[in-house]
């Protein structure tokens, strides 16, 4: 194996392009080691370690990629503004790695840092809405329903003001609120209007077909649980028709 880091990293990129993950991992790791030995600029080392973390993430090696993302954050914090998007992006990936590794407390801690940074990006409505949704959904997922609600509700008017009804971020937030209210009756909120809005926004968009089908099924189940059987039958009939039309 060559000791030229540029050659190794190029080979790693080619292997990754061909989805040869073990080869890409080995080549990328060796390239990073050589960059460190040769005392390359820290910004470049950080960039290549981030790529190595991405390769590990693609292989579900969440402990490895979490450690590497954390290294990248520490390095970039030395030479970039604290709210720089390249730090925010990696911090988000760190949080997701902890989440996928079922380290939910650590994921929550990092996601709260992500939101704190996102709130400084006042020029980017999508960034803020995304950060609010991700933290809200994480809290929902781990059963912290009362804590999840305000983050999801903060994200909604941002989406409604700045994005179309069929924008992916709008649909994500509406769907998250619907799930929250459907699964936490203690909140005393009706999820149905939110399911309906997602369904209406996605039913005519081919790229949102899966979202449409999934939420139509969720609404049908919710209505059936409330013993509104005729309405549920109609919704299930719509679902079956849509499934047949999609070839599923």
C-alpha positions in Angstrom: 0.0 0.0 0.0 1.3 3.4 -1.0 2.3 6.0 1.6 0.9 8.8 -0.5 -2.2 10.1 1.4 -3.6 11.8 -1.7 -3.4 8.5 -3.7 -5.0 6.6 -0.8 -7.8 9.1 -0.4 -8.5 9.0 -4.1 -8.7 5.3 -4.0 -11.0 5.5 -1.0 -13.3 7.8 -2.9 -13.4 5.4 -5.8 -14.2 2.5 -3.6 -16.9 4.4 -1.8 -18.4 5.4 -5.2 -18.7 1.7 -6.0 -20.1 1.0 -2.5 -17.1 -1.1 -1.6 -17.3 0.0 2.1 -14.7 -2.2 3.7 -12.1 -1.2 1.1 -13.1 2.5 1.4 -12.9 2.3 5.2 -9.4 0.8 5.1 -8.0 3.2 2.5 -9.6 6.3 4.2 -8.3 5.4 7.6 -4.8 4.9 6.3 -5.0 8.2 4.5 -6.1 10.0 7.6 -3.3 8.4 9.6 -0.7 9.6 7.1 -2.1 13.1 7.1 -1.7 13.2 10.8 1.9 11.9 10.6 2.7 14.4 8.0 1.2 17.2 10.1 -1.2 18.3 7.4 -3.5 21.3 8.0 -6.0 20.5 10.7 -8.8 21.7 8.4 -7.9 19.0 5.9 -7.6 16.3 8.5 -11.0 17.2 9.8 -12.5 17.0 6.3 -11.1 13.5 5.8 -12.0 12.2 9.2 -15.6 13.4 8.5 -15.5 11.2 5.4 -14.2 8.3 7.4 -17.1 8.8 9.9 -19.6 8.8 7.0 -18.2 5.5 5.8 -18.6 4.0 9.2 -22.1 5.4 9.5 -23.0 3.7 6.2 -21.9 0.4 7.7 -23.9 1.1 11.0 -20.6 1.3 13.0 -22.2 3.9 15.2 -19.6 3.9 18.0 -16.8 4.5 15.6 -18.5 7.2 13.6 -19.7 9.0 16.8 -16.1 9.2 18.1 -14.9 10.5 14.7 -17.7 13.1 14.4 -16.8 14.3 17.9 -13.1 14.6 16.8 -14.2 16.7 13.8 -16.3 19.0 16.0 -13.4 19.5 18.4 -11.0 20.3 15.6 -13.3 22.7 13.7 -14.2 24.6 16.9 -10.5 25.7 17.0 -10.6 27.5 13.7 -14.2 28.2 12.8 -16.9 30.4 14.3 -18.9 28.4 16.9 -22.1 28.5 14.8 -20.5 27.6 11.5 -22.7 25.3 9.5 -19.9 22.7 9.0 -19.8 22.3 12.8 -23.6 22.2 13.1 -23.8 19.6 10.3 -21.3 17.3 12.0 -22.8 17.8 15.4 -26.1 16.7 14.0 -24.5 13.6 12.6 -22.9 13.0 16.0 -26.4 13.2 17.6 -27.9 10.8 15.0 -25.0 8.4 15.5 -25.8 8.3 19.3 -29.5 7.9 18.5 -28.9 5.0 16.1 -26.6 3.4 18.7 -29.4 3.7 21.2 -27.5 6.2 23.4 -30.5 8.4 23.7 -29.4 10.7 26.5 -26.2 11.5 24.6 -28.2 12.0 21.4 -30.6 14.4 23.2 -27.7 16.4 24.7 -26.0 16.8 21.3 -29.3 17.6 19.5 -30.0 20.4 22.0 -26.6 21.8 21.1 -27.6 21.5 17.4 -30.7 23.5 18.1 -28.8 26.1 20.1 -26.6 26.7 17.1 -29.5 26.5 14.6 -31.2 29.4 16.5 -28.3 31.6 15.6 -28.9 31.0 11.8 -31.7 33.6 11.6 -31.2 33.9 7.9 -32.1 30.2 7.3 -35.6 29.3 8.1 -35.1 25.7 6.9 -32.2 25.2 9.3 -34.1 26.4 12.3 -37.2 24.4 11.4 -35.1 21.3 10.8 -33.4 21.6 14.2 -36.6 22.2 16.0 -38.2 19.2 14.3 -35.3 16.9 14.9 -35.1 17.6 18.7 -38.9 17.4 19.0 -39.1 14.1 17.2 -36.2 12.6 19.2 -38.0 13.6 22.4 -41.2 12.1 21.1 -39.4 8.9 20.2 -38.0 8.4 23.7 -41.4 9.1 25.2 -40.8 12.6 26.5 -44.1 13.8 24.9 -44.6 16.9 27.0 -41.1 18.1 26.2 -41.5 17.3 22.5 -44.6 19.3 21.8 -43.3 22.9 22.1 -40.4 22.2 19.7 -42.7 20.7 17.1 -45.2 23.5 17.5 -42.4 26.2 17.2 -41.4 24.6 13.9 -44.8 24.6 12.3 -45.4 28.4 11.8 -41.9 28.7 10.4 -42.8 26.1 7.8 -46.2 27.5 7.2 -44.8 31.0 6.6 -41.8 30.1 4.5 -42.4 26.8 2.7 -45.1 25.3 0.5 -47.6 22.9 1.9 -45.9 20.0 0.1 -42.4 21.0 1.2 -40.7 18.1 2.9 -40.0 20.1 6.0 -43.7 21.2 6.4 -44.8 17.6 5.9 -42.3 16.3 8.4 -43.4 18.7 11.1 -47.1 18.1 10.5 -46.6 14.3 10.5 -44.6 14.6 13.7 -47.3 16.6 15.5 -49.9 14.1 14.3 -48.0 11.1 15.6 -47.4 12.9 18.9 -51.1 13.7 19.5 -52.2 10.2 18.3 -49.8 8.4 20.7 -50.1 10.7 23.7 -53.7 11.1 24.6 -52.7 12.9 27.9 -52.0 16.0 25.8 -55.7 16.1 24.9 -55.0 17.2 21.3 -56.6 15.9 18.1 -54.1 14.5 15.6 -56.7 14.2 12.8 -56.3 17.7 11.3 -52.6 17.2 11.0 -52.9 13.8 9.4 -55.4 15.3 6.9 -53.0 18.2 6.0 -50.2 15.7 5.3 -52.5 13.6 3.2 -53.8 16.5 1.2 -50.3 17.9 0.6 -48.8 14.6 -0.5 -51.6 12.8 -2.4 -50.8 14.4 -5.8 -47.0 14.4 -5.5 -45.5 11.2 -7.0 -42.3 11.6 -4.9 -44.4 11.8 -1.8 -46.4 8.7 -2.5 -45.0 6.7 0.4 -45.8 9.6 2.8 -49.3 9.7 1.5 -49.9 6.0 1.9 -48.3 5.8 5.3 -50.4 8.7 6.7 -53.6 7.6 5.1 -53.1 4.3 6.9 -52.3 6.0 10.2 -55.4 8.1 10.0 -57.6 5.1 9.1 -56.2 3.3 12.2 -56.8 6.3 14.4 -60.4 6.7 13.2 -61.0 3.0 13.7 -59.7 3.1 17.3 -62.4 5.7 18.0 -65.0 3.3 16.6 -65.9 5.6 13.7 -66.0 2.4 11.6 -67.8 3.8 8.4 -65.2 6.6 8.1 -62.4 4.1 8.8 -63.7 1.7 6.1 -63.8 4.6 3.6 -60.2 5.5 4.4 -59.0 1.9 4.2 -60.8 1.7 0.8 -58.9 4.8 -0.4 -55.7 3.2 0.9 -56.3 0.0 -1.0 -57.1 1.8 -4.2 -54.0 3.9 -3.9 -51.9 0.8 -3.2 -53.3 -0.9 -6.3 -52.6 2.1 -8.4 -49.0 2.3 -7.1 -48.4 -1.4 -8.0 -47.6 -2.3 -4.4 
